[in-house]
């Protein structure tokens, strides 16, 4: 029989996903001889056998790969047969400078879940059960190749039974790096905080199953627990207990911002939320993100979970510990608040001792474990738009899967912005967008950012030849980039905020290099090249350059950042701009005169600010216009989290019945300028005629959609471009997004949106990276 031989090199997510056992089984099935091994660059295979078997083997590698594998390339080289007499899985090989994509953390698979609740299985109720098809990856890995010695499981010596499974290529736990059992692996225990009532002390330091049952008792009794999970600690309480939720808000200093929920099963979610087939599929996906769903009116979830909103952010359990903790039982809560284990604006806690220090005033008890978390990773948050994923926060379950770039790149680091920070590394045709870091406004978050950058550069063997940053001079990420570029003698490229947004959307959709796009960039804050605050922009852009064709009219932002927290200030600025008297029948004027000390005098001071420009930088921000309208409609005068006024305005619009085609607030389109004066005047007239806030909100958002279409038509007429990208945080408004997309498509525009990275500043670093790499290659 004629024999052939091939050497195969495979790149992609092919380690830690059962790929080598799959290759082993396939080779055995086809009577092929040779070997397979992991390397720092991917997976290498050599096989001898019949030409027919080798052909089937290569085809099957791609068509039958394990479900968690993601193959990016297969290179096949023919060679002389080497006379192998068996097929083996050989030791991993490190290759200096080489890298590969790494699997994200994966929810517990069906097989492990079945064993978890099987009294006859040796891992019955073991909270760290996992196999090749599930469990932690990114949060425990220190370096590549993905071997146990390079993870936080290195200190747990396998028992005889686990060792046998780990070494058996036919076992689904073959080289599952976190594999363990109650005899040799991590364990859980409960600690009662020193501030907790004395009657709770009987639970102190109980372990294993007793700790889990004690934790359930405490939650049922209204207590708040800090629970160590996959990528950090959660703070948990009974989501149906109004008192417990309100107490968690008080302790966490989180006044109104929504809490995420975890529910045990789809039946419970469907009892509380409006769930489509697509949403159900997303909730059950391997990533197990938080999915934002419409709230049922008869939901038993406490109103304090998401004040002022008609949605809930919900996820299913994704670790065995979660399943044990949320096990349905008479009297146990139907849902738990599961919010990040941190004080407001701090990074999520990951280390046990760190949690004791930072969370002791927030939690009554800790459910701890001793499997270390190497990389903190918050839960991902998504919405569904037209049956597709629309990311809000991209982190656990998605990171560090790369975004594929349709051209070769140079090694480069983009540091992102200040809010919702992520960073991005480019290498070859991969963009590695980081996990969610948070708002870079304090030392703790900056330290988490710097640690994350160092870890990514180690994992993916990237030494940046250039850096990219936001133009805002006061951002901590910008300072980091400029200081590092100077120290390492590499170029640094400042990228305008909204150019980065549109470039991120283009890269998200694999737009070819050089193709121009109309970018509609609506957000709250972006530093403009004229040093004004941009945020209501229409750009014509490629990856390498942009033109600002239209923007929202500039308006003073009285008090600067203070006006972001106090929308009534922006409302008064727009009233002044529109020539409308600050009369007492208008909600923001009422608030200023009744709630503020020396209200009337203060209004004169503010009017003087508007006229002189003192501490009142000009802004074209659509986010700030949303704030102003929310204040004018009486919905929200002050906010305690980002975009609260706009979110509550959207919620009001969502309860309004369908409007007549003519019922929208008009904008005036001038050369290069979008003027909302007539919008403000019409809105105030409606307000004085008793039009309810819900209708005002709906007319406002409908007006924006009509304006976007009108401006895009003008740009198309001028340039011939008919592809439109929607990016920026304002496009998280599903009401606005749906209406705008519908109108644009009805007018023969091709519309692209975000599906891999967030439309908010969480996707900014990707855009910075692809813009800067074009400038770098032109040096």
N, C-alpha and C positions, 0 to 999 in steps of 0.2 A: 504494500500500500504506500502511495506517495505521501510524504509528509512535507509540511511547510512550517515556518516559524515566524512569529511577529513579536515586536516589542511595542507596547501600547503605553502612552502617557495620557492621563486624564486630569483635567483641571475642573474646578468648581467646588461645590459643597459636597465632598466625597469622603470626609472623615467624620467619625462619630455618628454615622447614619446607617451603619450596617452594610457598607459597601464591600468591604473585603470578604465577609462571609457570603454575601451575594455572589461575588466573583468566584469564590471557592466552590460554592454549590453548582454554579453554572458550568465551570470547568469540569467538575466531576461528572455532571450529567452528560456532557459532550465528549467525555473521555480524552480531555486535553491534559497535557502535562506542563509543569512550569511553576511559576510563583507569582504572588502579588504582595505589594508592600506599600505602606504609607511613606511619603517623604514630605519635606517642608514645602514642596512645590505641587503636591497633589498625590495621585496614586500611579504607581508603575506596575506593569504586568508584562511577563514574558510567557508565551505558550508555544508548544509544539503540538502538531496534530494534523489531521486531514484538512485539506483546503476547504471542504464543505463545512466541517465543524468549526473552523476558525471564522468563516464567513458568518455563520449563525451566531457565534460567540460575540463578534463585534457588533452585530445588529442588535442582539439581545441586551448588551451592555447599556444601550441607549433606551430601548423600548421597555425594558423590564426592571429598570433600576429601582432601588428602594424608594418608598414614598417621600422621604425627607431629603433624598439626594437631589442636587441641582447640577447637572453636567453643563459646563461652559464650552469645553473643547475636548476632542479625542484625536490624538496624533498616532498614526499607525505606521510603523516602519518594518518592512520585511527583512528577514535575516536568515542565516543558516541555522537549521535545527541543532539544538545543543544536547539532545539525547536525554532529556529529563525523564526520570522514571516514576514521578509522582507529581501531584500539585500541592504546593505548600503556601502558607501565609508566613512570610518572613518578617524579621524585625524592622521597625521603622528606621528611616535614614534621614538625618538632618542634612540640609544643603545650605551652606552659607549664603545669605542674601535672598534665598527663595522664600515665597509666601504662598498662601492659598486662602480662599474664603473659608469662614468658620460658621458652623451651624449656630443658629440662635437657640435659646432655651425652648424646650418643647413640652407641651402639656402631657400628663400621664396618659399612656396609650390604653386601649381597651383591654389588652391582655393583662397588663399590670393592674388595672383597676379591678378586673375580675379576681385576680389573685389576692388583692388587698382585702377583699371581703369574703374570701374562701377560708373557712375555719380549718380546712385540711392542708392549706398551703403553708410552707414554713415562713413565708413573709406575711402572714395574716396580720393585718392592722399595723404593718410596719410603715411609718410615715415617710420613709425615704426610698420606697420601692421604685425601681426604674429598670430599663433595659436599653438596648441599642436604639429602639424606636422612640424613646422618650426621656425626659429628665433634663437636668441642668447641663449646659454647655458653656455658653459665653460667660456666664456669671462666675464660673469656677476655673476657667482656663487662665494660666499664667503665660504660656508660650506654646509654640508649635514645634514639632507635630503634636497632634492631640493625643497624648498618652497620659496615663494616670499620674506619672511622676511630674508632669507639668500642670497639674491641677491641684485644687485645695483638698482633694481626696488622697493625696500622696501619703499622709500620715496614718491612714486607716489600712492596716494590714489585713488582707483578705483571709477569711477562715477557709478551711479545707473545702467546704461545699461551694462557697462563692468562687474560690480559686478554680475549681473544676469547671464551673460554668464559664468563667472568664477565659479559660484556655481552650474551650471546645468550639471549633468553627461552626458546628451545626446547631449551637445553642443561641438563642436570641440575645443572650447576655455576653456573647463573645466580644471581648475588648470594649464592653460598655464601661467607660472609665469611672462613672460614679457608682458602679455596682456595689452592693453591700447588703447586709441583713442585720437583724437585731444583735447577733453575736459579734459582729466585727465592724459595724458601721456607726454612723452618727446616731444620736438619740436626742429626745426632747425632755425638757423639764419646765416646771412652773416656778417663777419667783414672784413673791408678793412685795410690792414697794413699801418702803418704810412709812409712807404717809397713808397707807391703806388702813381701814378699820381693823382692830385687833381680832375680830371674829374671822377675818380672812386668813389669819396666819396659819391656820391648820393646813392650808394648802401649800405652805412654803416648801420648795424643793421636792415636791412630788415629781415622779419621773414617768416616762413612757405613757402607757394607756391611762394611768391615773391622772397624769398631767393634762391630757387632752380632755378627759371627762370633767376635771376640775375647772378647766378653762370654759367649757360649755356651761357649767353651772353658774360661773361668775357672769358670763355674758347674759344668760337668761335672767339674772337678778338685776340687770341694769348697769353692770360695771363696764369699764373701758379697759381693753387689753392691748398691749403691744405684742404683735405676733411676728416672729422672724420667718420670712418667706424665702423666695427664690433669689430676688435681687435686692432685698432690703426688708425693713420692718414695715408692717401695716399697723395702723391704729384701728381697732374694731370695736363695734358695739351693736346692740340690737337696733336695726333700722326702723322697726315699728314702734320703738319706745321714744316718744317725743322728749322726755326728760333726759334720757341718756344721750340723744343726738345733740340737744341743746348744750349739755354739759361738755361734750366733746368740742363743740364750737367754742365755748368759753375758754377751755384749756388750751386749745390749739391756736387761738387768736384768729379764727377763720369765721368772720361774721356771717357772710352770705354765700360764699363760693360753694358750688355744689360738691357733695361727697359722692364718691363711687360706691357702688353696691356689688356684693357677691351673693348670688342666689344658688341653691343646691342643684337645680335642674330646670329644664325648659318649661315644665308645667308651672313652676312658681313664677318664672319670668313672664309667661303668657298671662298669668293672673294679675300681674302688676303693670304690664307694658303692652303696647301695640307692636306685634312682631310679625314681619313679613317672612316669606320663605327664604329670601336672600339674607335677611337679618339673622334668622335661625342658623343658616349655614355659616355665617361669619362668627356668630357666638360659639359655634362648635368647631371652628377651624383650629388647626394646630397652634396658631398664634394666641388664641384665647384673649383677644383684646377686650377692653371696655368698649361697649357699643352704646351709643346714645340713641335712645328709643323714646317714642311718644309715651307719655304716662296715661294709664287708664284712670278715668275719673273715680272709679271705685277702688283704686289701689289702697292697700293698707299701709303703705310706706309713709312714714312721718313727713309732714310738710316741710319740716326743718331740714330734710336731706337736700332739697334743691329749691330754696325759697324763690318765689317769683318766676318759676320756670314751669313749662309743661312737658319737660323731658326728664328722663332718668338715665344715668350712665351705669350700665349693668355688665357684669361678666360672670361667667361660670367658673367653678373651681378649676385650677390647673395643676395643682400638686396633690400628692396623696395626703399630705397634712391637711390641706383645705377640705378634701372630701371627708376625712375623719371628723374634722371640726364642724362641718356643716351637715353632718349626717341627719336626715330628717327624722324627727321624733316628736311625739306629742308634747307640746309645751315649749319646744325649742323655737327660737325666732325663724320666720320664713326667709329672712334676709339679713345680712350683716352689712353695716357700713365698713368698707375696707379702703381707708384713705392712707396716703403716704405717711410713714412714721417719721414726722419731723414737726418742728415748730414752723409756723408760716414763714415762707421764703428761704428756709434752710434746706440743704440737701437731705435726702432720705437717709436714715441711719442704717448701717449694715453690720457693724461690729458689736458684739455683745456688751463690752465695757462702754463703748461709745453710746449705745442705747441706754444703758443704766444712767449715764450722766445726763444725756440730752432729753430722755423721754420720761424720767421718773416723776415729773410733775404733771405729765399728760396721761399716764396710764396707771391703773390700780394694780396691774400685775403684768408680768412678761411671760409669754410662752416662747422659750428659748430653744435653740439647738446648737450643736457644735460642728456643723459643716460650715466652714468659713465661706464668705462671699468675697470674691476677689474684685468684682466690678459691680458697683451699685447699678440697678436698672429698674426704673419706674415702670408701671403698667402702661401699655400702649392704649391710646384712645382713638376711636374711629367713628365715622358716620357712614351711612350709605347714601349714595347719590346716583340715581338712575341705575340701580343694581350693581354699582361698583363701589369699591372701598374708597373712602375720602378721608385721608389721615388727618387727625388733629394733633396727636402726639405719637411719634414713632419711636418705640423703645423695645421693651421686652417682647420677645416673640418674632420681631422683625429685624432687630439689630443683632449681629453685624452683617446681615446679608447685603451685598453691594448693589448699587445702582449701576447698570451697564451703560457705558459711554460709547457712542458710535464712532469714535476715532481714538487714536493713540494719544496718551497724555504723558506729561512729565511729572515726576514726584513733586507734590505740592500740598501744602496745608492751608485750608481756609478756616478761620477761627469763628465765623458766625457773628451774631449780634449780641445785644444785651439781654433781651427778653427771650424766653424759651430757647436758650442757647443749645446748639449742637455745633460740632466742628466736623470737618470733612477732609479726608485724605484721598488724593488721587494717586493711582499707580496703574500703569498700563491702561487697560480699558475699564478699570474698576473705579467707582467712587464709593469710598467707605464712609458713610454718614454715621456719626456717633449716636449713641444712646442719648436720651434727654438729660441735659445737665441742669437746666433750670434758669432762673434769672440771675445774671452775673452782677449782683449788686452788693456782695459781701465777700469777706475773705474765705469763708467756708466753701462757698460755691466756686470761687476762683481756684481753690486748692483741688476741688473735685474735677474741675475742667483740666487743670494742668496734669493731674494724675491720669485722666482719661486719654489725653493727647499722647503722653509717654507710653501708655499701654498699647494704644493702637499702632503707634510707630514701631513698637517691638513686635507685635503680632504680625503685622503686615510688611515688616522689613522695609519701611519707608523712611528715607532720610530726605526731608523736603529740600528741594533746590530753590524754592520760592515760597512766599506766604501771601495770603490774601486777607483783607480786613475791611470792615465797614468804615465809611468816611467820618463817622461821628468821633470827634477827638477824645471824648470823655469815657467811651466804652472801655471797660477793663480788658475785653478781648482785643480791642484795637491796640491798647498800650502793650499788651503781651506780644502781639505780632511785631510791632515796631521795635521793641526792645530785643526780641529774639533775632530778628533780621539783622539788627546792628551787631549783635554778639557773634552771629554765625556768618556774617558777611554774605548774605543772600538777599536778593531783591524782594521788596514787599510792595504789593499792589493794592491801592485803595479802590474799592468797588462801590459805586453808588447803590444805596439800599434797594431801590426799586428796579434798577437794572439787574441786580442779583435775584430779585423775586422772579422777574420774567425769565431769566436764564435758567433758574431752577425748574420752572414749569416746562420750559423747552427741553431740558435734559431729562426730566421726568417722562416726557413723551417721545424721547429719542428724535427730536427734530434735527434734520441734517445741518451740518455746518454751512453757514452762509445764507440760510433761508431767513428772510425778514418776517417778523411777526408783529401784529398790533398787540401791545400789552396793556391791559386795563388793570392798574395797580391801585387797589383801595386798601389802606390800612390806617393805623393810628399815628405812627411816628416813623419818619425816615429822613435822615439828614441829606439835604439837597446840596447841589454844587454851588448854589447861591447862598448857602448857609441858612436858608429858611427850612422850616419843617414841612416836608412833602408828605403826601398820603392820598391824593386824589388825582392820579396821573394817567395819561394816555401816552404811551411810548411806542415808537417804531424801533424795533431792536433786532439785532443779531447777537450772537454770543460775544462778538468783539466790540460792538459799539451800539449806541442808541441815540435817538432824537426825542426830545420832549415836545410833543405836538400840541397837547391840550392839558390843562390842569384846572382843578377847582380854584376859584378866586381866593386870593390870600385874605386872611382875616386875622386880627391880633389874637393871641392866646394869653389873656390877662392873668398874670401870675405864673406863667410858664407851666411847669409840671403840676402846680397846684390846681390849674384849670382842668387837668386830666382827671384829678380826683374829685373835682367839684364842677360837674357839667353845667350848673346854673350860670357859671361865669361865661362859658362859651355861648350859652343861649343869649345872654345879655349882649355879647359882642355881635352876634348876628342880628339882633334886634336893632342895635345901633347902626350897623352896616345897612340895614334895610330901611332906615329912617322911621322906625316904629318907636313910639314913646314907651318908656319903662313904666307902664301903669300897673296899679295894684291888682288888676284882674288877671294878670299873667302869672302862672305858677312860679317861675324862677324869681320874679320880682317879689312875690309874696314870701317866698322862702328867705330871700336876702333881708327883707325888712323885718320879718317876724322872728327868724331863728338866729340871726347874727347880732352881736352887741353893736350898738350904734349903727343900726342897719341903714338908715337914710344917709348918714354921713359916709358910711362905707361905700354906698353906691356912687357917691360923687367922686370918691377916691378912685374907684374902678373906672368910672367914665373918663377921668383924667388920664389914667393909664392907657386906655384905648386911643385917646387923642394924641398923646405924646409918644406912645410906644415903649414907655418905661416898663421893663420886665414883662414885655408882651411881644414875644417873637412872632413873626408872621407864619401862618400855617395854611397849607392847602389840603389838610387832612380830611378824608371822608369819614374816618373814625370819629373825629371831633364833631363833624356835622351830625352824625348819628347821636352823639352825646347831647348836642344842643337841642335836637328835635325831641329826644326823650325828656329833657328838662322842660321844654315848652309845653309838651303834652301832659305834664304833671306826673310822669312815670318814675323819674329818678333824678334827684337834685345832687346827691352825693353818691360816690361809689366806694366800695371797699375791696374790690378786686378788678383786674383789668377787663375792660369791655363790658362791665356789668350793665351799664345803661343801654348799650346796643343790644345785648342779649335779651333784656327785659322788653325792649322795644320790639324785637323780633317775636317774642312770645305773644305780645299783644296783637301783632299783625296776624299771627297764626289763628286767632279765634274769630277773625273778621270773615264774613261771607264774601263770596266772589264779587269783585268790584266791576262796575260798568267800564267799558273801554276808555271813556273820557274822564274817569274819576282818578286822575293822578296829579300830583303836584308838579308844576312845570319848572324846568331850568331854562335859562336863556343862554344860547351858545353864541359866543363872540369869537373873533379870531384868536385862537390859542387859549381862551378863557371860558370856563363854565361858571356862569353866574347864578347863584341860588336866591337872589333877592326876591323874585316873584314867588318862589316856593315858600319863603318865610312869610311873605305877606298873605298868601292864600291860606297857609296853615293857621296863622293868627286869626284870620277872619273865620275859619272853621271853628276854631277854639271858642271864639266869642259867640258863635251860633249854637253852641252846645254839642258839637260833633264829638263822639266819644273817642278816647285815646286809641282804641283798637282800630277805628277807621282812619284816624290820622296816621297811625303807624303804617297801615296797609297802603294808603295813598302815597306816603313818602317813599316807601320802598318800590312801589310800582313806578313812581316818577323816576327813580334812579335807573331802573331797567330801561325805560323809554329813552332816557338821556344817553345811556351807554350805546344803545342802538343808533341813535342819531349821530353821535360823535364818530362811531366806527364807520358809519356810511360816509361821512365827510372824509375820513382818512382813506377809505377805500377809493373814493373818487379821486383823491389827490395822488395816491401812491399805487393803486392797483392791487394792494395786499388785502386778502379776505380771510386770513387765518388769525383768530383772536385767542390770546391766552389770558385767563383770569387768575390773578394771584394777589396775595396779601390777606391779612387776617380778616378783613371785612367779609371776604367770600366764604367764611365759615357760616354765614347767615344763609341757611338753606332756603328760606322763603325768597330772598333776593336772588340767590344763585339760580334756583329753578326758573323763576320768571325771566331772568336775563338770558339764560341759555336758550329758553324756548323762543324768545323774541329774536335773538340773533340768528338762530337756525332757520326760523321762518323767513328771514331776510337773506338767506343763502350765505351766511358766514359759517366757516368751519371753526368750532370752538374747542379748545383744549383746556384741561384742568388738571389738577394734581390727583394722582392715584398711588404714588409710591412714597412721596414725602409730603409733609404738611404744607398747606397754602400759607400758613402763618410763618413767623420768624424761625420756626423749627426746621424749615427747609432752606433758609437763607444761605447757609454755608455751602450747599451744593451749587447754588448759583454763583457765589463768589468764586468758587473753585474753577468752574468752567469758563467764567469770564477771564479770570487771571491767567489761566493756562494759555489762552490765546495771546494775551499780551506778552507772556514770557517767551513764547516761541518766536515772537517778532523782535526780541532783543538782539 
